[in-house]
């Protein structure tokens, strides 16, 4: 794979696929501009090298129709503030008007195309749509790692139709760090997995069992593991259809000598909306009529102890209902323990990254992955279509 600093950019039209899929409030205002900020080093590099930059992104799920709630206008405005450059927003992402704007771009200007997903052809990887996008550019750069597991027109279809193509600095960093995890981790290698469903992470867990020395499981997915071991889980979420799969995970972990740790106690309540009923379980069993919403102090102590021993850490997924303050402590304490560890640390997933940011630990983490589904598929050992296209 080529990277942007290996390609001549002077006076060339550079089509940069970015991931500016920022969260918006009801008034379509950006609530978190992290994704824009992370693309800035690659964008600034292209501008400094004399490129005429054309940015393309999706935003939300407009389902192939023009829905102005998902317009990239607020993104273009925020980008102009952050870069101090003029940002032109095209009315569409294809067509004669867009082509003319690209041809008329002056040095220092940035052209942002309107939401790619206003066209159903984007997600269908339509040949004609791909060709229209490719016609805008001399060079293609993908700086949207979170889209590389999608075989869309802007991530796969248009790539071979552009003379030169490569990846940006953020994609380079993602690939480098995730490759270190799956190819050559310093040991002991510990994975911390949380979140709601075991089924979402079966592929990741199965591949990690070939790589890790230890596995900590928290969040709602832990209850399926606990039930498979005969513990009472009260009204907590259990994926009954995954119990046999979890049994096999236990067997494999035991055979390979991998230490697999589950919560030893829980912060539970009668319902999420009734924090006044919150109490601590005495052990791994959850009282009938109650649901667990966070890990308890014994579990925090155990997990922190295991984290301190590791030389390489992957963390993906919260330990509880992190967005509700009565149930945020488990996730925050794990974040602190990961931050205090001096080894290689990769943190992926929105809530895990949010916990790191909330505690101001960003500079203590080797890599904060922006990938979401792409990160998980990479860790599963899958070939990502967007990476394959860049390597062709």
NORHU-V13470 format. One record per residue. N is the residue number from 1. RES is the residue in three letters. OMEGA is omega in whole degrees, -180 to 180 (none if undefined). NEAR is the number of other ideal C-beta (glycine too) atoms within 10 Angstrom. Layout:
((N | RES | OMEGA | NEAR) (N | RES | OMEGA | NEAR))
This chain:
((1 | UNK | 174 | 16) (2 | UNK | 176 | 13) (3 | UNK | -169 | 16) (4 | UNK | -178 | 24) (5 | UNK | 175 | 13) (6 | UNK | -175 | 10) (7 | UNK | 176 | 20) (8 | UNK | -174 | 12) (9 | UNK | -174 | 22) (10 | UNK | 177 | 8) (11 | UNK | 179 | 11) (12 | UNK | 176 | 19) (13 | UNK | -176 | 18) (14 | UNK | 175 | 25) (15 | UNK | -177 | 27) (16 | UNK | 177 | 25) (17 | UNK | -178 | 27) (18 | UNK | 176 | 27) (19 | UNK | 179 | 25) (20 | UNK | 179 | 23) (21 | UNK | -175 | 21) (22 | UNK | 174 | 20) (23 | UNK | -179 | 14) (24 | UNK | 173 | 18) (25 | UNK | -177 | 9) (26 | UNK | 179 | 6) (27 | UNK | -180 | 7) (28 | UNK | 176 | 14) (29 | UNK | -178 | 12) (30 | UNK | 179 | 18) (31 | UNK | 178 | 8) (32 | UNK | -175 | 13) (33 | UNK | -178 | 17) (34 | UNK | -176 | 15) (35 | UNK | 176 | 20) (36 | UNK | -177 | 21) (37 | UNK | -177 | 12) (38 | UNK | 178 | 19) (39 | UNK | -173 | 23) (40 | UNK | -180 | 14) (41 | UNK | 179 | 15) (42 | UNK | 179 | 25) (43 | UNK | -180 | 25) (44 | UNK | 179 | 13) (45 | UNK | -179 | 16) (46 | UNK | -180 | 24) (47 | UNK | 179 | 19) (48 | UNK | 180 | 9) (49 | UNK | 175 | 16) (50 | UNK | 179 | 13) (51 | UNK | 170 | 25) (52 | UNK | -167 | 25) (53 | UNK | 175 | 27) (54 | UNK | -178 | 26) (55 | UNK | 178 | 25) (56 | UNK | -180 | 27) (57 | UNK | 167 | 27) (58 | UNK | 176 | 25) (59 | UNK | 179 | 26) (60 | UNK | -178 | 16) (61 | UNK | -180 | 11) (62 | UNK | 174 | 19) (63 | UNK | 172 | 11) (64 | UNK | 177 | 14) (65 | UNK | -180 | 10) (66 | UNK | -180 | 13) (67 | UNK | -171 | 15) (68 | UNK | 173 | 11) (69 | UNK | -179 | 11) (70 | UNK | 176 | 21) (71 | UNK | 179 | 20) (72 | UNK | 180 | 26) (73 | UNK | 179 | 15) (74 | UNK | 178 | 18) (75 | UNK | 179 | 25) (76 | UNK | 179 | 20) (77 | UNK | 180 | 14) (78 | UNK | 180 | 18) (79 | UNK | 178 | 24) (80 | UNK | 178 | 16) (81 | UNK | -175 | 11) (82 | UNK | -174 | 15) (83 | UNK | -174 | 16) (84 | UNK | 175 | 7) (85 | UNK | 175 | 15) (86 | UNK | 179 | 11) (87 | UNK | 178 | 20) (88 | UNK | 177 | 17) (89 | UNK | 177 | 19) (90 | UNK | 179 | 23) (91 | UNK | -178 | 12) (92 | UNK | 177 | 15) (93 | UNK | 176 | 26) (94 | UNK | 177 | 23) (95 | UNK | -177 | 12) (96 | UNK | -180 | 8) (97 | UNK | 179 | 11) (98 | UNK | -179 | 21) (99 | UNK | -180 | 14) (100 | UNK | 178 | 10) (101 | UNK | 178 | 20) (102 | UNK | -180 | 19) (103 | UNK | -176 | 10) (104 | UNK | -178 | 11) (105 | UNK | 176 | 16) (106 | UNK | 180 | 8) (107 | UNK | 179 | 9) (108 | UNK | 177 | 13) (109 | UNK | 175 | 15) (110 | UNK | 175 | 22) (111 | UNK | 175 | 23) (112 | UNK | 177 | 25) (113 | UNK | 177 | 26) (114 | UNK | -174 | 24) (115 | UNK | -180 | 26) (116 | UNK | -175 | 26) (117 | UNK | 167 | 24) (118 | UNK | 179 | 23) (119 | UNK | 179 | 22) (120 | UNK | -179 | 13) (121 | UNK | 179 | 20) (122 | UNK | -177 | 25) (123 | UNK | 177 | 19) (124 | UNK | -177 | 15) (125 | UNK | -177 | 18) (126 | UNK | -176 | 16) (127 | UNK | -177 | 13) (128 | UNK | 178 | 11) (129 | UNK | 178 | 23) (130 | UNK | -179 | 23) (131 | UNK | 180 | 14) (132 | UNK | 176 | 20) (133 | UNK | -178 | 29) (134 | UNK | -178 | 20) (135 | UNK | -179 | 15) (136 | UNK | -164 | 24) (137 | UNK | 169 | 24) (138 | UNK | -177 | 17) (139 | UNK | 176 | 23) (140 | UNK | 176 | 28) (141 | UNK | 174 | 31) (142 | UNK | 178 | 29) (143 | UNK | -177 | 24) (144 | UNK | -176 | 29) (145 | UNK | -178 | 28) (146 | UNK | 179 | 20) (147 | UNK | -171 | 27) (148 | UNK | 176 | 30) (149 | UNK | 179 | 22) (150 | UNK | 177 | 20) (151 | UNK | -179 | 16) (152 | UNK | -179 | 24) (153 | UNK | -175 | 28) (154 | UNK | 180 | 30) (155 | UNK | -177 | 25) (156 | UNK | -170 | 23) (157 | UNK | -175 | 24) (158 | UNK | -170 | 27) (159 | UNK | -178 | 24) (160 | UNK | -179 | 12) (161 | UNK | 178 | 16) (162 | UNK | -174 | 20) (163 | UNK | -179 | 11) (164 | UNK | 180 | 16) (165 | UNK | -179 | 22) (166 | UNK | -177 | 19) (167 | UNK | 178 | 28) (168 | UNK | -175 | 26) (169 | UNK | -179 | 19) (170 | UNK | 177 | 23) (171 | UNK | 179 | 30) (172 | UNK | -179 | 18) (173 | UNK | 178 | 19) (174 | UNK | -177 | 26) (175 | UNK | -178 | 19) (176 | UNK | -177 | 10) (177 | UNK | -179 | 19) (178 | UNK | 177 | 21) (179 | UNK | 178 | 11) (180 | UNK | 180 | 16) (181 | UNK | -173 | 22) (182 | UNK | -177 | 16) (183 | UNK | -170 | 8) (184 | UNK | -180 | 8) (185 | UNK | 172 | 22) (186 | UNK | -173 | 11) (187 | UNK | 4 | 13) (188 | UNK | 180 | 16) (189 | UNK | -178 | 21) (190 | UNK | 173 | 28) (191 | UNK | 177 | 26) (192 | UNK | -177 | 26) (193 | UNK | 177 | 24) (194 | UNK | -179 | 26) (195 | UNK | -169 | 20) (196 | UNK | -167 | 15) (197 | UNK | 172 | 15) (198 | UNK | -175 | 27) (199 | UNK | 179 | 13) (200 | UNK | -171 | 15) (201 | UNK | -179 | 22) (202 | UNK | -179 | 17) (203 | UNK | 180 | 15) (204 | UNK | -179 | 21) (205 | UNK | -178 | 23) (206 | UNK | 178 | 15) (207 | UNK | 180 | 17) (208 | UNK | 179 | 23) (209 | UNK | 174 | 18) (210 | UNK | -170 | 11) (211 | UNK | -168 | 18) (212 | UNK | 173 | 25) (213 | UNK | -179 | 18) (214 | UNK | -179 | 20) (215 | UNK | 174 | 22) (216 | UNK | -179 | 26) (217 | UNK | 177 | 27) (218 | UNK | -180 | 26) (219 | UNK | -177 | 30) (220 | UNK | -179 | 23) (221 | UNK | -179 | 24) (222 | UNK | -175 | 28) (223 | UNK | 176 | 25) (224 | UNK | 176 | 23) (225 | UNK | -178 | 23) (226 | UNK | 180 | 22) (227 | UNK | 180 | 19) (228 | UNK | 179 | 20) (229 | UNK | 175 | 11) (230 | UNK | 179 | 8) (231 | UNK | 177 | 15) (232 | UNK | -176 | 14) (233 | UNK | 179 | 21) (234 | UNK | 179 | 18) (235 | UNK | -177 | 16) (236 | UNK | -177 | 19) (237 | UNK | 176 | 16) (238 | UNK | 174 | 19) (239 | UNK | -176 | 19) (240 | UNK | -178 | 8) (241 | UNK | -178 | 10) (242 | UNK | -175 | 19) (243 | UNK | 180 | 14) (244 | UNK | 177 | 9) (245 | UNK | -180 | 16) (246 | UNK | 176 | 21) (247 | UNK | 180 | 13) (248 | UNK | 177 | 13) (249 | UNK | 177 | 22) (250 | UNK | -179 | 13) (251 | UNK | -180 | 10) (252 | UNK | 180 | 15) (253 | UNK | -180 | 17) (254 | UNK | -180 | 11) (255 | UNK | -176 | 9) (256 | UNK | -180 | 12) (257 | UNK | 179 | 7) (258 | UNK | 178 | 19) (259 | UNK | -179 | 14) (260 | UNK | -176 | 18) (261 | UNK | 176 | 18) (262 | UNK | 177 | 19) (263 | UNK | 178 | 31) (264 | UNK | 175 | 17) (265 | UNK | -171 | 21) (266 | UNK | 165 | 32) (267 | UNK | -173 | 23) (268 | UNK | 178 | 23) (269 | UNK | 179 | 22) (270 | UNK | 177 | 17) (271 | UNK | -179 | 12) (272 | UNK | -177 | 12) (273 | UNK | -178 | 9) (274 | UNK | -178 | 9) (275 | UNK | 180 | 14) (276 | UNK | 178 | 8) (277 | UNK | -176 | 12) (278 | UNK | 173 | 15) (279 | UNK | -175 | 12) (280 | UNK | 174 | 12) (281 | UNK | -180 | 20) (282 | UNK | -178 | 11) (283 | UNK | -177 | 13) (284 | UNK | -179 | 21) (285 | UNK | 179 | 15) (286 | UNK | -175 | 23) (287 | UNK | 176 | 16) (288 | UNK | -179 | 9) (289 | UNK | 180 | 11) (290 | UNK | 173 | 20) (291 | UNK | 177 | 20) (292 | UNK | -178 | 29) (293 | UNK | 177 | 25) (294 | UNK | 174 | 29) (295 | UNK | -178 | 30) (296 | UNK | -175 | 22) (297 | UNK | 178 | 14) (298 | UNK | 180 | 17) (299 | UNK | 179 | 25) (300 | UNK | 180 | 24) (301 | UNK | 179 | 14) (302 | UNK | -178 | 17) (303 | UNK | -180 | 25) (304 | UNK | 179 | 16) (305 | UNK | 179 | 11) (306 | UNK | 179 | 19) (307 | UNK | -178 | 24) (308 | UNK | -178 | 14) (309 | UNK | -170 | 12) (310 | UNK | 173 | 27) (311 | UNK | 177 | 15) (312 | UNK | -178 | 23) (313 | UNK | 166 | 27) (314 | UNK | 176 | 30) (315 | UNK | 177 | 29) (316 | UNK | 173 | 25) (317 | UNK | -177 | 26) (318 | UNK | -180 | 29) (319 | UNK | -180 | 36) (320 | UNK | 179 | 28) (321 | UNK | -171 | 23) (322 | UNK | -176 | 25) (323 | UNK | 176 | 12) (324 | UNK | -171 | 14) (325 | UNK | 179 | 10) (326 | UNK | -175 | 15) (327 | UNK | -176 | 23) (328 | UNK | -170 | 22) (329 | UNK | -179 | 18) (330 | UNK | 180 | 28) (331 | UNK | -179 | 29) (332 | UNK | 179 | 20) (333 | UNK | 175 | 22) (334 | UNK | 177 | 26) (335 | UNK | 180 | 28) (336 | UNK | -180 | 18) (337 | UNK | 177 | 21) (338 | UNK | 179 | 29) (339 | UNK | -178 | 19) (340 | UNK | 180 | 12) (341 | UNK | -176 | 20) (342 | UNK | -178 | 9) (343 | UNK | 176 | 19) (344 | UNK | -174 | 19) (345 | UNK | 176 | 23) (346 | UNK | 180 | 24) (347 | UNK | -177 | 24) (348 | UNK | 179 | 24) (349 | UNK | -173 | 21) (350 | UNK | -176 | 16) (351 | UNK | 179 | 21) (352 | UNK | 179 | 28) (353 | UNK | 179 | 20) (354 | UNK | 179 | 18) (355 | UNK | 177 | 26) (356 | UNK | -180 | 24) (357 | UNK | -178 | 16) (358 | UNK | -180 | 13) (359 | UNK | 179 | 15) (360 | UNK | -176 | 9) (361 | UNK | -174 | 18) (362 | UNK | -176 | 12) (363 | UNK | 179 | 7) (364 | UNK | -179 | 16) (365 | UNK | -178 | 22) (366 | UNK | -178 | 14) (367 | UNK | 172 | 17) (368 | UNK | -175 | 21) (369 | UNK | -180 | 27) (370 | UNK | -164 | 22) (371 | UNK | -176 | 24) (372 | UNK | -179 | 18) (373 | UNK | 180 | 14) (374 | UNK | 178 | 28) (375 | UNK | -179 | 25) (376 | UNK | 180 | 21) (377 | UNK | 176 | 18) (378 | UNK | -179 | 26) (379 | UNK | 174 | 25) (380 | UNK | -177 | 17) (381 | UNK | 180 | 14) (382 | UNK | 173 | 14) (383 | UNK | 180 | 10) (384 | UNK | -177 | 23) (385 | UNK | -179 | 21) (386 | UNK | 177 | 25) (387 | UNK | 179 | 23) (388 | UNK | 180 | 14) (389 | UNK | -179 | 20) (390 | UNK | -179 | 23) (391 | UNK | -174 | 10) (392 | UNK | none | 10))
